[in-house]
Amino acid sequence: MDDFLTIRFRRNTAQQRFKRFSKKISSTYTDSKETVLNSFEWHGCLPSEKFKKVWARKSSKFRKV
């Protein structure tokens, strides 16, 4: 069995947003968090960036290839 560590979320975020989102993408909360983190790393974007900037940067990379 893996060891667990507590990560704190605001109650509203955990109950209304994360649980609903998690059910859509994975069977466990851990898998959901892993998927989200992997996605950010794979695409090279940060959650603090605006998506328009990220996608503009990504599309310019695709055009150069």
N, C-alpha and C positions, 0 to 999 in steps of 0.2 A: 504494500500500500504506500502510495506517495505521501509525503508530508505536505501539509497545507499551510498557507500564510493568509492572513486576513488583509483584504484590500477594502478600504472604506469608500462607499458611495453615499451620496445624499439619498435619503429614503425615496424621495420622489423619482429620482433618476433610476434607481434600482427597480422600483416597483412598476413604474409606468413605461419606461423606455427600454432599459436593458433586458428585462425578462421577455418582453414582447419581441424585441429584435433577436434575442438569443434563440427563441423558439423557431424563428424563420431560417436561421443559418446553421444550427447545430443541435445535437442532442444534449450537450452539457454546457454549463456556463464556462468551464475551463476551455473547452473546444472553441466556443464562440470567441473568447478573448484571444486565444491563439490565432484564430482565423483573421480577426481584425488586425492584430499586430503584424502578422505575416503579410497581410495585404498592404499595410503602410510601408513596411520594409521593402517589399517586392517592387512597389510602384515608386519608391523614393520620395514619398511626400510626408508631410507632417500634419497632424490634426489641426494645428494652428494656422496653416496656410489656407487661403481661399481656393476653392476648387477651380475657379476660372483660371487662376494663375497656374495651378498644377497641370490642368488639361492643355493649356496653351503651350506650356513647356514640353509636355509629352508629345503633342501633335507636331511641334517643330522638330523634335528628334526623329519622328517617323518620316517626315518629309525629307530629311537629310540622308536617310538610309537608302 
